[in-house]
Amino acid sequence: MLKHFKERIHFYSGRIRDGRLHEFIAQTLWLYSYVTRYKWQIAAYTLIGLTGTATSLISSIISKDMVDIITGHQTGALVKTFCLFIGFSIGNIIVAQLSSYISNMISLRVDTDIKADIFDKMLVTDWEELSNYHTGDLMTRWSSDASTISNGVLNWVPNLVIYTVKFVSSFAVVIYYDPAFALVAMLGIPVSIVMSRSMLKRIQDNNRNAAQINARMAGFNQETFSNMQTIKAFDLLKVYSMRLRQYQREYRDMKTAYLRLGMLTGIIMSLVGIVVSYSCYALGIYRVWSGAISYGTMTLFLSLANSLTGTLNNLISLVPTAISITTSAGRLMDILSMPKEDYSGREEAAHFYESHRRDGLSVVLKDISYTYHNGRCVFDNACFEAHPHRIAAIVGPSGEGKTSLLRIILALLKPQSGSMCLQAGSDSLAITPSVRQLFSYVPQGNTMFSGTIAENMRAVKPDATDDEIEEALRMACAWDFVNACEDGIYSRIGERGLGFSEGQSQRLSIARALIRHSPILLLDEATSALDEDTENNILTNIMQDSYPRTCIVTTHRPNVLRICSCVYRISDRKCIRQ
């Protein structure tokens, strides 16, 4: 006994040392914030469950009385007792259905609320930190893990209360009528506890492994379907088909081992249940035969014996459920504990722009130094300036930091040293996530959303009129091919610009950026798929526009530089004006 006690102390001290206990507590506290948010819904669900427990217990007692009346062991009004039995049986059905309906309604609301809350928090998470995770992994965490938490938040605490009350009340009734029968009914409890402890570690490992494999499969599926054209072009159908089956094999092997253990556990628990049930039957028959109890009492005992065993197993099943919930909570906490972007200065940024709307805003970076998390230094005391009614070009070899500089200007990347601000005369405003509302950005690649052309334009300016959309399309040299479409600006765009060429999609992306009328326009290789004449026309339209716009472009094309007011070359971690 002493040796066993020392082993348990050693086990828990090890858990504390390796941080698992602290991790579990942190996850539980994080979940508590959601539990308190829905306390009234949880209380309502718990109350309905307790009502169902009470009606079920009363029905068992009434059933006992009715059997005793029929067998002559007790006198009483058979019709009245039968009516009560029917009434409470109907009540059980109504309560069960009502509980299921309310549970589903509350679960739906809680699920959508929690997902929306986590979605909002993920949106304001530091972009650089978040980009370390695969999109498929993020989708799994947001969808699957959030659903696990929402279901757990609603069900776990109420079920703990309901099952506990049901177990205690059933046990109390059995003891009241016959304490010896209660002891027999509890024979399976030690076995259930031992089996649940042996399953605990495997459940934890299974949950972690399942989450990792699901994340990899989600990422694989997302990349496969979004790059179907490339897969077909390289004739990689067999490669990707085999890769999917490899992921499925890993998942199947893991689940098979877990299911084998579950099957073995189920067989043992079922055999124990049979032993307990037959013991109860034998004791019940003997007690009836000896005249110690009535037939009705035996019926009550048998019913409650099954209830005790089932309720205990339900209580034990809450342990793996808790593990699953806390595992999902930990995976989401990994994301939500990342640094958040600061948007507290949005009103200040809007006021700054309104004060200098007529003159426009300059972008000024001084002595910027930035190093990626992997240790690669991109900039070392780099400087850059861009001003209204001007186009500033950024050139340099691929991989030297042109896109990184735009991300720094957008406050997506935070430099380790230096200053960056928007200037208007003698006034200045530090560049933070709050000032992104003053930028329009056209990144590399196809960034059009599925929907109509008009919906894409109004995504950045909801109140844009058809005339404003046409004007932006004309500036981007996109009006001719849009007007030629049967539905004009209401023509549909497929996923990732499907239905339009790469050059057309680029012009639509530029038009979407222009319609926002932001004082700062960033074009990252945004004209790479255009011919020189179209590219010159677009940049000339931007230069000749009366709106005081500061335009910054990254490019590899020499002809673009003739239109630009100034050119910065990125080289040797510097940004040098030529």
DRENTORZA-437789 format. One record per residue (C-alpha): x, y, z. Coordinates in steps of 0.001 Angstrom, whole numbers, padded with zeros to 6 digits, always signed. Layout:
XYZ ...
This chain:
+000000+000000+000000 +002798+002390+000921 +004645+001490-002272 +001561+002241-004369 +001109+005584-002606 +004735+006537-003352 +004268+005583-007018 +001241+007868-007312 +003129+010735-005640 +005999+010220-008073 +003573+010166-011016 +001833+013425-010104 +005088+015162-009189 +006365+014198-012643 +003257+015699-014205 +003882+018917-012338 +007548+019008-013342 +006924+018517-017047 +004200+021189-017003 +001242+018989-017931 -000713+019733-014782 -000105+023456-015204 -001142+023111-018852 -004358+021295-017909 -005211+023961-015325 -004576+026736-017860 -006807+025014-020417 -009555+024515-017819 -009438+028188-016810 -009608+029222-020460 -012698+027039-020921 -014219+028532-017785 -014405+031899-019538 -016847+030335-022008 -018730+028382-019359 -019563+031578-017444 -020620+033281-020666 -023385+030718-021186 -024262+030029-017562 -028012+030595-018023 -028221+028256-021009 -026229+025648-019091 -028493+026107-016050 -031613+025650-018209 -030204+022499-019786 -029230+021148-016374 -032686+021873-014925 -034391+020016-017766 -032035+017076-017309 -032732+016946-013576 -036457+017049-014307 -036028+014039-016583 -034099+012225-013850 -036845+012916-011326 -039675+011767-013608 -037743+008608-014504 -037150+007760-010840 -040785+008422-009896 -041904+006263-012831 -039799+003364-011487 -041385+003718-008036 -044906+003885-009506 -044104+000823-011621 -043156-001017-008399 -046477-000085-006789 -048424-001166-009842 -046708-004585-009943 -047370-005037-006226 -051042-004184-006681 -051376-006646-009555 -049616-009462-007682 -051637-008826-004561 -048728-007804-002354 -050249-004402-001853 -053727-002971-001931 -054497+000244-003705 -056235+001866-006648 -054954+000051-009727 -056536+002462-012181 -055103+005503-010397 -051627+003962-010186 -051792+002879-013835 -052829+006394-014884 -049934+007860-012905 -047568+005384-014542 -048801+006320-018019 -048692+010016-017165 -045109+009933-015942 -044082+007766-018914 -045514+010379-021260 -043805+013023-019150 -040490+011197-019631 -040979+011243-023392 -041852+014959-023425 -038955+015894-021160 -036522+013803-023236 -037659+015383-026498 -037751+018873-024991 -034283+018343-023568 -032999+017187-026961 -034608+020158-028750 -033361+022774-026300 -029934+021116-026183 -029631+021254-029978 -030841+024865-030124 -028472+026005-027407 -025633+023950-028879 -026187+025566-032271 -026078+029035-030763 -023075+028304-028566 -021237+026674-031476 -021760+029649-033785 -020978+032185-031035 -017745+030483-029986 -016623+030007-033594 -017374+033654-034357 -015489+034753-031237 -012461+032592-032066 -012623+033718-035709 -012511+037369-034642 -009553+036682-032357 -007685+034833-035093 -008208+037768-037458 -006397+040165-035124 -003593+037709-034308 -000133+038816-035377 +000153+037919-039066 +003763+036751-038968 +003107+034412-036041 -000068+033063-037635 +001667+032426-040961 +003786+029746-039270 +000701+027503-039289 -000629+025750-042354 -004009+026983-043575 -005446+023473-043256 -004268+023266-039665 -005899+026612-038865 -009134+025445-040487 -009128+022252-038408 -008500+024148-035204 -011197+026714-035955 -013817+024229-037159 -013275+020868-035450 -011645+021999-032200 -014076+024882-031762 -017035+022479-032203 -015549+020108-029626 -015289+023000-027185 -018776+024357-027870 -020347+020933-027337 -018260+020389-024223 -019052+023795-022756 -022761+023085-023033 -022873+019402-022097 -020030+018517-019758 -020980+020458-016621 -024746+019744-016896 -024110+016042-017550 -021790+015877-014553 -024554+017312-012357 -027326+015238-013943 -025459+011913-013813 -024292+012542-010257 -027798+013356-009043 -029207+010378-010926 -026613+008028-009435 -027020+009315-005881 -030828+009341-005999 -031021+005846-007518 -028562+004530-004947 -030518+006177-002126 -033770+004543-003251 -032128+001102-003442 -030598+001501+000023 -033947+002670+001389 -035672-000519+000268 -032809-003037+000666 -029152-002146+001548 -027930-005643+000626 -029215-005247-002920 -027346-001938-003214 -024041-003666-002471 -024627-006255-005214 -025577-003544-007698 -022265-001773-007026 -020083-004827-007782 -019067-003502-011200 -017862-000102-009964 -014265-001109-009067 -013827-002764-012480 -015183+000325-014267 -012768+002574-012385 -009755+000337-013113 -010633+000078-016816 -011135+003831-017143 -007712+004497-015589 -006032+002108-018024 -007734+003881-020943 -006827+007404-019826 -003276+007575-021241 -004314+005958-024527 -007190+008414-024888 -004837+011362-024428 -002381+009995-026999 -005189+009185-029424 -006669+012677-029208 -003309+014321-029852 -002426+012000-032740 -005893+012303-034285 -005692+016104-034167 -002270+016111-035839 -003286+013694-038584 -006569+015538-039210 -004650+018802-039516 -002248+017268-042049 -005124+015796-044048 -007013+019102-044006 -003918+020901-045249 -003361+018281-047944 -006994+018504-049119 -006970+022306-049141 -003771+022477-051190 -004897+019719-053549 -008231+021280-054461 -006835+024821-054736 -003962+023641-056988 -005885+021176-059120 -004735+022867-062330 -001057+022430-061425 -001596+018813-060354 -003249+018008-063676 -000659+019952-065677 +002200+017944-064150 +000176+014706-064355 +000525+014188-060604 -002819+012410-060211 -001270+009121-059119 +001172+010848-056770 -001562+012737-054955 -003870+009727-054904 -001120+007672-053219 -000356+010498-050815 -003987+010701-049711 -004060+006967-049086 -000892+007221-047026 -002545+009795-044760 -005659+007652-044567 -003553+004587-043713 -001841+006422-040862 -005201+007547-039502 -006734+004091-039933 -003829+002365-038167 -004062+004738-035232 -007836+004369-034936 -007667+000592-035365 -005336+000223-032387 -007610+002475-030354 -010732+000591-031438 -009142-002758-030504 -008529-001477-027019 -012078-000125-026905 -013449-003467-028062 -011496-005342-025386 -012617-002879-022749 -016202-003165-023971 -016136-006958-023767 -014776-006878-020211 -017307-004231-019126 -020159-006160-020758 -019141-009374-019010 -018959-007514-015707 -022400-006045-016451 -023783-009533-017108 -022322-010813-013844 -023823-007877-011934 -027210-008226-013672 -027435-011979-013074 -026338-011497-009473 -029128-008959-009042 -031617-011346-010654 -030499-014200-008410 -030665-012071-005282 -034022-010647-006323 -035521-014081-006958 -034199-015362-003649 -035515-012343-001722 -038934-012693-003360 -038988-016466-002773 -038065-015934+000913 -040770-013278+001238 -038318-010505+002139 -039423-008293-000752 -042329-008058-003151 -042336-008595-006915 -042657-004860-007384 -039625-004192-005218 -037597-006708-007233 -038680-004979-010467 -037604-001647-008985 -034242-003073-007911 -033496-004564-011326 -034407-001300-013052 -032297+000798-010710 -029377-001651-010816 -029113-001137-014576 -029520+002589-014038 -026693+002650-011483 -024292+000790-013773 -025215+002879-016813 -025010+006162-014930 -021624+005256-013479 -020308+004451-016941 -021693+007779-018139 -019831+009552-015340 -016623+007732-016211 -017075+008604-019899 -016927+012275-018927 -013206+011806-018226 -012178+011149-021865 -014637+013853-022898 -012850+016295-020610 -009517+015214-022084 -010831+015769-025606 -012170+019205-024690 -008959+020332-022983 -006882+018967-025884 -008933+021082-028307 -008673+024035-025942 -004893+023670-025877 -004714+023637-029679 -006782+026805-029898 -004861+028444-027084 -001694+027922-029135 -003214+030263-031718 -005106+032649-029487 -002182+033146-027101 -000107+034630-029901 +000518+038391-029863 -002459+040458-031002 -002330+043406-033338 -003183+046769-031822 -006127+048502-033480 -006705+051030-030715 -005556+053894-032927 -008153+053528-035673 -009987+056742-034802 -006718+058665-034557 -005668+057369-037989 -009017+058349-039518 -008783+061835-037990 -005198+062220-039234 -006297+061389-042776 -009311+063732-042673 -007039+066557-041539 -004714+066037-044510 -007049+064627-047159 -006386+067439-049668 -002587+067183-049575 -002159+063448-049247 +000168+061382-047048 +003827+060437-047398 +005367+057148-046279 +008674+057535-044427 +010827+054674-043107 +014095+055417-041303 +016840+053014-040222 +014619+049953-040478 +016173+046652-039387 +014269+043423-039735 +015205+039767-039236 +012862+036819-039780 +012231+034310-037014 +014497+031861-038832 +017424+034248-038346 +017644+035593-041919 +018367+039325-041881 +016419+041189-044584 +017084+044847-043739 +019800+046581-041759 +019216+050325-041211 +017243+050674-044453 +015488+053944-045385 +012616+054641-047779 +010290+057521-048731 +007260+057880-051021 +005112+060976-051586 +001669+061957-052979 +001181+062257-056754 +004314+060155-057183 +005100+056533-058000 +007992+055080-056028 +009448+051880-057475 +011210+049172-055493 +013539+046948-057525 +016038+044216-056776 +016673+040495-057260 +014033+037989-056218 +014185+037092-052554 +015978+040281-051489 +012992+041750-049613 +010739+043751-051953 +007545+042061-050728 +008887+042111-047169 +009260+045898-047388 +005608+046247-048418 +004589+044007-045528 +006559+046211-043161 +004781+049277-044561 +001473+047461-043985 +002562+046671-040392 +002206+042957-041143 +005857+042596-040181 +007251+044485-037215 +010878+045682-037569 +013208+045139-034643 +014449+048727-034841 +013885+051971-036731 +010830+054143-037269 +008048+054199-039844 +005297+056752-040148 +002898+058622-042381 +003762+062302-042807 +001789+065339-043879 +003778+068544-043575 +005123+068735-040043 +002570+066202-038730 +003280+062496-038534 +001519+059295-037479 +003289+056051-036613 +002460+053132-038906 +000603+050463-036926 -002168+047981-037809 -004619+050828-037122 -003477+052736-040229 -004146+049874-042657 -007512+051496-043308 -005511+054112-045251 -003899+051544-047594 -004955+049695-050716 -002904+046644-051560 -002593+044439-054614 -000377+041447-053762 +001270+039003-056138 -000925+036293-057600 -004661+036094-058126 -006586+037610-055229 -010095+037873-056645 -012906+036308-054627 -015670+034126-056012 -018803+036164-056730 -019593+038966-059149 -017225+041709-060251 -019439+044237-058463 -019326+042210-055234 -015533+042177-055396 -015459+045943-055849 -017953+046584-053054 -016035+044294-050717 -013639+047230-050140 -016247+049988-050598 -019760+048748-049769 -021493+051970-050884 -019808+052134-054307 -022220+053009-057112 -022189+051379-060545 -020687+054570-061978 -017869+054515-059432 -017153+050896-060276 -017046+051737-063972 -014651+054633-063312 -012276+052393-061332 -012422+049741-064067 -011577+052348-066702 -008551+053553-064693 -007365+049947-064454 -007940+049387-068198 -010493+046711-067372 -013723+048321-068553 -013507+047098-072165 -013491+043390-071373 -015933+043774-068438 -018386+045730-070598 -018117+043024-073239 -019358+040413-070756 -023043+039592-071004 -023763+040713-067418 -021185+043524-067279 -020076+044308-063726 -022485+041624-062489 -020621+038887-064320 -019519+036086-062048 -015918+035318-061126 -015001+031765-060235 -012735+030729-057380 -009298+032370-057681 -010439+034379-060723 -011676+031401-062734 -013250+032585-066006 -010792+035435-066532 -007191+035455-067702 -004333+036253-065318 -003934+039697-066882 -007667+040410-066595 -007680+039302-062971 -004744+041618-062239 -006586+044575-063764 -009696+043733-061715 -007545+043580-058567 -006058+046994-059368 -009555+048418-059977 -010684+047063-056610 -007730+048791-054941 -008407+052077-056753 -012116+052243-055928 -011308+052388-052241 -009652+055804-052726 -006982+055120-050146 -004174+057678-049849 -001560+054905-050110 -001570+052350-052955 +000791+049352-052851 +001283+047267-056011 +003389+044133-055555 +004239+042897-059064 +000606+043742-059783 +001182+044299-063525 +003477+041325-064197 +000912+039558-066439 +000153+042685-068528 +001682+043801-071784 +003839+046939-071677 +001237+049234-073236 -001494+048247-070791 +000927+048514-067881 +002006+052014-068987 -001609+053117-069431 -002597+051979-065920 +000377+053661-064228 -000165+056820-066315 -003842+056905-065241 -002763+056654-061619 -000213+059460-062058 -002696+061749-063822 -005491+061174-061322 -006258+064315-059306 -006623+062291-056116 -003500+062818-053923 -002413+059196-053947 +001001+057883-052946 +001804+054851-055095 +004503+052280-054322 +005253+049472-056786 +007610+046508-056808 +008713+045455-060275 +011297+043690-062415 +010430+045574-065608 +012763+048379-066725 +010022+050152-068701 +008041+050777-065502 +010916+052790-064069 +010521+055481-066752 +007122+056393-065327 +008218+056346-061687 +009293+059459-059809 +011951+057647-057792 +013502+054194-057696 +014806+052312-054670 +017052+049290-055124 +017195+046657-052396 +020677+045257-052137 +022876+043941-049338 +020090+044505-046776 +019855+048216-047718 +017210+050194-049572 +019168+052667-051715 +017622+055442-053775 +018974+055568-057298 
